Amino acid sequence: MDSRRKFIRNTVLGTGLLALGINNNARAEVITENPGAILPPKLRKGDLVALMAPAGAIFNEEAITKSRSALEAMGFRVKVGATATAKSGYLAGDDGFRAKEFMDFITDPEVKAIVALRGGWGCARMLPMIDMSIIPDNPKIICGFSDITTLLLAIYRQTGLVTFHGPVGNSTWEGATTTNFLDVVQARKSPLVLSNPEMKVVAQGFGSGTLIGGNLSIVCSLIGTSFLPDFKGAILFLEETEEEPYRVDRLLTQLSLCGILDKLSGVVFGTCAKCEAEEPDKSFTLDEVLDHHFKSRSYPVVKGFAIGHIKDKFTLPVGVHAELDTKSLALTISTNSVK
C-alpha cells in the first residue's frame, strides 16, 4: 500500500472530528477543554463560503475557477471576493482594500466561512485595520495556511475564536485533504485521531494542551507583538517550506531564546517541503536540526506530520484541546461541545 493510500485510510477510517459548534446562532458555543475559546458554527451543505486573497495576489486566475469548483462540489455556495483578481505589486490589492473585504465577509451574516485563496505575504500589513471587537459576535470558519497563519493566530489571540490551519483555495482539493477538511468543518466525527505514514518520533512521551501553531517563519514574525497566543502548556504545530536547514535552525533558536519551547506540552513538526541544504556537505540535515532542538525535550515531539505545503494535508483547528502520544504515533483532537 503506497503512502497516499495509507494517508487516506488513516484519515477516513481512523478518525473523526473535533466539535466546531452546535448551531448557527450568532454567538458561538464555548469549548469545554478551553473555556476562553469560541467555536464558530459548523458548515452545512448549502452554506455560503467566501473565497478571498488576504495576502498575495493571484496571478493564475484559473486557480480561482478551480477553487470555486472544488468548494461547490462539496455542496457549498461560493462567493468570490474582489481581492481574488486585484493586484498591487505582489499583494492582492492595497492593505485597506484587503482588510475591508475581510471585515465585510466577517459581518455578512450569510457568509459562514472565509477561505483564503493563497498565502504569500501581506496578512500582517492589514492587522491594524481589522476590528477585532466585531469578530466574536460574528463567529465563522476562517481557513488557510502559510502567511494566513498571521490571521489565524492574531484572531485567536485577540478574540478567542478558533481558526483553522488547512487548505487554501488553490490547494489540491481531493482525496484525504477534502475528507479531513469536511470532517473538521462539518463536525462529522469525534474524536479526530490524526496520523500519517511519514510521521516519526523525535522525542518520546505523551502530552496534552491547547493546539496552536502554523508556519514557522510567521510564528516567529509575531514574537513581541500583541498578536501571538500564549504557548504555555500548548501542543505546538509547525510547518515550513523552501527554508534551508540553517534557516530553520535560526527560527527554532529564536523560539528557544524567547522561552517558547520551554513552555510546551508537545511539538508536531510538519513535512518541510524543499528544505534541503544547497550545499549538503557543508550543512546539517533538517533531521539533525530537529534533533538538536527537540531530542532531549521532556515532552513528545514528532516530525513528518501532514500539514502545510504538501498535496495531502490535515486541517487543524487553532485553539482546541489536543493530545499527542508517541506510542500510538497520533495527534488526537477532541471536544465534547457537539452532541
C-alpha positions as CSV (number, residue, x, y, z in Angstrom):
1,M,0.0,0.0,0.0
2,D,1.6,3.3,-1.0
3,S,1.9,6.4,1.2
4,R,-1.1,8.2,-0.3
5,R,-3.4,5.2,0.2
6,K,-2.2,4.8,3.8
7,F,-2.8,8.5,4.4
8,I,-6.4,8.2,3.1
9,R,-7.0,5.1,5.1
10,N,-5.9,6.7,8.3
11,T,-7.9,9.9,7.7
12,V,-11.1,8.2,6.7
13,L,-11.1,5.1,8.9
14,G,-9.0,6.1,11.9
15,T,-10.8,9.1,12.9
16,G,-13.3,11.6,13.4
17,L,-13.8,15.1,14.3
18,L,-13.5,17.8,16.8
19,A,-16.5,19.9,17.6
20,L,-16.9,23.2,15.9
21,G,-20.3,24.3,17.2
22,I,-23.8,23.0,17.7
23,N,-25.9,25.6,16.0
24,N,-25.9,28.6,13.7
25,N,-26.6,31.2,16.4
26,A,-24.6,34.4,16.0
27,R,-22.8,33.9,19.3
28,A,-20.6,30.8,19.3
29,E,-20.5,28.0,21.9
30,V,-17.6,27.6,24.3
31,I,-15.2,24.7,24.1
32,T,-15.2,22.7,27.3
33,E,-11.5,22.0,27.4
34,N,-10.5,25.6,26.6
35,P,-13.1,27.9,28.2
36,G,-11.5,31.0,26.7
37,A,-12.1,29.9,23.2
38,I,-15.1,30.4,20.9
39,L,-16.3,27.9,18.3
40,P,-17.8,29.0,15.0
41,P,-20.9,27.3,13.7
42,K,-20.2,24.2,11.7
43,L,-20.6,24.3,7.9
44,R,-23.7,22.7,6.3
45,K,-24.4,21.9,2.7
46,G,-25.8,25.0,1.0
47,D,-23.9,27.4,3.3
48,L,-22.1,30.3,1.6
49,V,-18.2,30.2,1.6
50,A,-16.3,33.4,0.7
51,L,-13.1,33.0,-1.3
52,M,-10.6,35.9,-1.0
53,A,-6.9,36.8,-1.1
54,P,-5.9,38.4,2.1
55,A,-2.2,38.3,1.2
56,G,-0.5,37.6,-2.1
57,A,-2.0,38.3,-5.5
58,I,-3.4,35.5,-7.7
59,F,-1.5,35.7,-11.0
60,N,-3.0,32.5,-12.4
61,E,-6.7,33.2,-12.4
62,E,-7.5,29.6,-13.4
63,A,-6.8,28.8,-9.7
64,I,-9.9,30.9,-8.8
65,T,-12.1,28.8,-11.0
66,K,-10.7,25.5,-9.7
67,S,-11.1,26.7,-6.1
68,R,-14.7,27.7,-6.6
69,S,-15.5,24.4,-8.4
70,A,-13.9,22.3,-5.6
71,L,-15.9,24.0,-2.9
72,E,-19.1,23.8,-4.9
73,A,-18.5,20.1,-5.4
74,M,-18.6,19.8,-1.6
75,G,-22.1,21.2,-1.6
76,F,-21.3,24.8,-0.7
77,R,-22.3,28.0,-2.4
78,V,-19.3,30.2,-3.1
79,K,-18.8,34.0,-3.3
80,V,-15.5,35.2,-4.8
81,G,-14.2,38.4,-3.4
82,A,-12.7,41.3,-5.4
83,T,-9.3,40.6,-3.9
84,A,-9.2,37.4,-6.0
85,T,-8.4,39.4,-9.1
86,A,-6.9,42.6,-7.6
87,K,-3.2,43.3,-7.9
88,S,-0.8,45.8,-6.2
89,G,2.7,44.6,-6.7
90,Y,2.8,41.2,-5.0
91,L,-0.3,41.9,-3.0
92,A,-4.0,41.3,-3.8
93,G,-4.8,45.0,-3.7
94,D,-3.7,47.5,-1.1
95,D,-3.8,46.8,2.6
96,G,-7.0,48.8,3.2
97,F,-8.8,47.2,0.3
98,R,-8.0,43.6,1.6
99,A,-8.8,44.5,5.2
100,K,-12.2,46.0,4.2
101,E,-13.2,42.9,2.2
102,F,-12.2,40.6,5.0
103,M,-14.3,42.7,7.5
104,D,-17.2,42.8,5.1
105,F,-17.2,39.0,4.9
106,I,-16.9,38.8,8.7
107,T,-20.0,41.0,9.2
108,D,-22.0,39.4,6.3
109,P,-24.5,37.1,8.1
110,E,-24.9,34.9,5.0
111,V,-21.1,34.1,4.9
112,K,-20.4,31.1,7.1
113,A,-16.7,30.6,6.2
114,I,-13.8,32.5,4.7
115,V,-11.2,30.5,2.8
116,A,-8.0,32.2,1.7
117,L,-7.1,31.6,-1.9
118,R,-3.4,31.6,-1.2
119,G,-0.7,32.7,1.3
120,G,2.4,34.5,0.1
121,W,2.8,37.7,2.1
122,G,0.6,40.5,3.3
123,C,-1.7,39.5,6.2
124,A,0.4,41.3,8.8
125,R,0.2,44.5,6.9
126,M,-3.6,44.7,7.4
127,L,-3.8,43.6,11.1
128,P,-4.1,47.3,12.3
129,M,-7.1,47.7,10.1
130,I,-9.0,44.7,11.4
131,D,-11.6,45.4,14.0
132,M,-11.2,42.5,16.4
133,S,-14.0,43.6,18.6
134,I,-16.6,42.7,15.9
135,I,-15.3,39.2,15.3
136,P,-16.7,37.4,18.5
137,D,-20.2,38.4,17.6
138,N,-19.8,37.2,14.0
139,P,-18.0,33.8,14.5
140,K,-17.3,31.9,11.3
141,I,-14.7,29.5,10.0
142,I,-11.5,31.2,8.8
143,C,-9.2,28.8,7.0
144,G,-5.8,28.8,5.3
145,F,-2.1,28.2,5.9
146,S,1.3,29.7,5.2
147,D,1.1,33.5,5.5
148,I,-2.6,33.1,6.6
149,T,-1.0,31.9,9.9
150,T,-0.9,35.6,10.8
151,L,-4.7,35.9,10.7
152,L,-5.3,32.6,12.4
153,L,-3.1,33.3,15.4
154,A,-3.9,37.0,15.7
155,I,-7.7,36.4,15.7
156,Y,-7.4,33.5,18.1
157,R,-5.2,35.6,20.5
158,Q,-7.3,38.7,20.4
159,T,-10.8,37.3,20.2
160,G,-10.7,33.7,21.3
161,L,-12.3,32.5,18.1
162,V,-11.0,29.1,17.0
163,T,-9.4,29.4,13.5
164,F,-8.4,26.7,11.0
165,H,-5.0,25.8,9.6
166,G,-6.0,24.0,6.5
167,P,-6.0,24.1,2.7
168,V,-6.2,27.4,0.8
169,G,-8.3,27.8,-2.3
170,N,-5.6,26.9,-4.7
171,S,-4.6,23.7,-2.8
172,T,-5.3,20.3,-4.3
173,W,-8.8,19.7,-3.1
174,E,-9.2,15.9,-3.4
175,G,-9.0,12.7,-1.5
176,A,-7.7,12.9,2.0
177,T,-7.5,16.7,2.1
178,T,-11.1,17.1,1.3
179,T,-12.3,14.3,3.5
180,N,-10.5,15.6,6.6
181,F,-11.5,19.2,5.9
182,L,-15.2,18.2,5.8
183,D,-14.7,16.0,8.9
184,V,-13.5,19.1,10.7
185,V,-15.7,21.9,9.4
186,Q,-18.9,19.8,9.4
187,A,-18.2,18.2,12.8
188,R,-18.8,14.8,11.3
189,K,-16.9,12.7,13.8
190,S,-15.4,12.9,17.3
191,P,-12.7,12.4,18.4
192,L,-10.5,13.1,15.5
193,V,-7.3,10.9,15.6
194,L,-4.8,12.0,13.0
195,S,-1.8,10.1,11.8
196,N,0.1,9.6,8.6
197,P,2.8,7.1,7.5
198,E,5.6,9.7,7.3
199,M,5.3,10.6,11.0
200,K,8.4,9.8,13.1
201,V,9.2,10.3,16.7
202,V,11.9,12.8,17.7
203,A,11.2,12.7,21.5
204,Q,9.0,10.1,23.2
205,G,6.1,10.8,25.5
206,F,2.5,11.9,26.0
207,G,1.3,15.5,26.2
208,S,-2.0,17.4,26.2
209,G,-2.9,21.0,25.8
210,T,-4.3,23.7,23.5
211,L,-3.4,23.2,19.9
212,I,-1.7,26.3,18.5
213,G,0.7,26.8,15.5
214,G,1.2,27.4,11.9
215,N,4.0,28.4,9.6
216,L,7.3,28.6,11.5
217,S,8.5,31.9,9.9
218,I,5.2,33.6,10.6
219,V,5.0,32.4,14.2
220,C,8.5,33.9,14.7
221,S,7.5,37.2,13.0
222,L,4.7,37.7,15.6
223,I,7.0,37.5,18.6
224,G,7.0,40.7,20.5
225,T,3.5,41.7,19.2
226,S,0.1,41.5,20.7
227,F,-1.0,39.0,18.1
228,L,0.9,35.9,19.3
229,P,-1.0,33.5,21.6
230,D,0.3,32.2,24.9
231,F,2.1,28.9,24.4
232,K,2.1,27.8,28.0
233,G,1.2,24.1,28.0
234,A,0.3,24.1,24.3
235,I,0.8,21.5,21.7
236,L,2.7,23.5,19.1
237,F,2.4,22.5,15.4
238,L,4.8,24.0,12.8
239,E,5.3,23.7,9.1
240,E,7.7,25.4,6.7
241,T,8.8,25.4,3.0
242,E,11.8,26.4,1.0
243,E,14.0,27.2,4.0
244,E,17.4,25.7,4.3
245,P,18.3,23.8,7.5
246,Y,20.3,26.7,8.9
247,R,17.3,29.0,8.5
248,V,15.0,26.5,10.2
249,D,17.7,26.3,12.9
250,R,17.7,30.1,13.3
251,L,13.9,30.2,13.6
252,L,13.8,27.4,16.2
253,T,16.6,29.1,18.1
254,Q,14.5,32.3,18.2
255,L,11.6,30.3,19.7
256,S,14.0,28.8,22.2
257,L,15.7,32.0,23.2
258,C,12.3,33.7,24.0
259,G,11.3,30.8,26.1
260,I,8.5,29.4,24.0
261,L,10.0,25.9,23.5
262,D,10.3,25.5,27.3
263,K,6.6,26.1,27.9
264,L,5.1,23.4,25.7
265,S,3.4,20.1,26.2
266,G,4.3,18.8,22.8
267,V,5.5,19.6,19.3
268,V,4.2,18.4,15.9
269,F,6.5,19.3,13.1
270,G,5.1,19.0,9.6
271,T,6.7,17.8,6.3
272,C,9.2,20.6,5.4
273,A,8.9,20.9,1.6
274,K,12.1,21.8,-0.2
275,C,14.1,22.4,2.9
276,E,17.3,20.6,1.8
277,A,20.6,22.4,2.0
278,E,22.0,23.9,-1.2
279,E,25.4,22.5,-0.2
280,P,24.7,19.4,1.8
281,D,28.4,18.6,2.6
282,K,28.6,22.0,4.5
283,S,25.3,21.7,6.4
284,F,23.3,19.8,9.0
285,T,20.3,18.0,7.6
286,L,16.9,19.2,8.7
287,D,16.5,16.0,10.8
288,E,19.7,16.9,12.6
289,V,18.5,20.4,13.3
290,L,15.2,19.0,14.8
291,D,17.3,16.6,16.9
292,H,19.4,19.5,18.3
293,H,16.3,21.4,19.4
294,F,13.9,18.6,20.5
295,K,15.7,15.2,21.1
296,S,16.2,15.9,24.8
297,R,12.9,17.5,25.5
298,S,10.7,16.1,28.2
299,Y,7.6,16.3,26.1
300,P,6.6,14.4,23.0
301,V,7.9,15.6,19.6
302,V,7.0,14.2,16.2
303,K,8.0,15.2,12.7
304,G,6.7,14.5,9.2
305,F,3.1,15.3,10.1
306,A,0.9,16.0,7.1
307,I,0.3,19.8,7.2
308,G,1.4,22.7,5.2
309,H,3.0,23.0,1.7
310,I,2.2,19.4,0.6
311,K,-0.5,17.9,-1.5
312,D,-2.4,15.8,1.1
313,K,-2.9,17.8,4.3
314,F,-4.8,17.8,7.5
315,T,-7.0,20.7,8.7
316,L,-6.0,21.7,12.3
317,P,-8.1,24.0,14.4
318,V,-6.2,26.6,16.4
319,G,-7.4,26.8,20.0
320,V,-8.9,23.4,20.7
321,H,-7.7,20.7,23.2
322,A,-5.4,18.1,21.7
323,E,-3.3,15.1,22.8
324,L,0.0,13.9,21.3
325,D,1.0,10.3,22.0
326,T,4.2,8.8,20.5
327,K,3.1,5.3,21.5
328,S,0.2,5.4,19.1
329,L,2.0,8.0,16.9
330,A,-1.1,10.1,16.7
331,L,-2.5,13.6,17.4
332,T,-6.0,13.3,18.9
333,I,-8.3,16.3,18.8
334,S,-11.4,16.0,21.0
335,T,-14.1,18.3,22.4
336,N,-17.5,17.5,23.9
337,S,-19.3,20.5,22.5
338,V,-21.1,18.6,19.7
339,K,-23.7,16.1,20.6
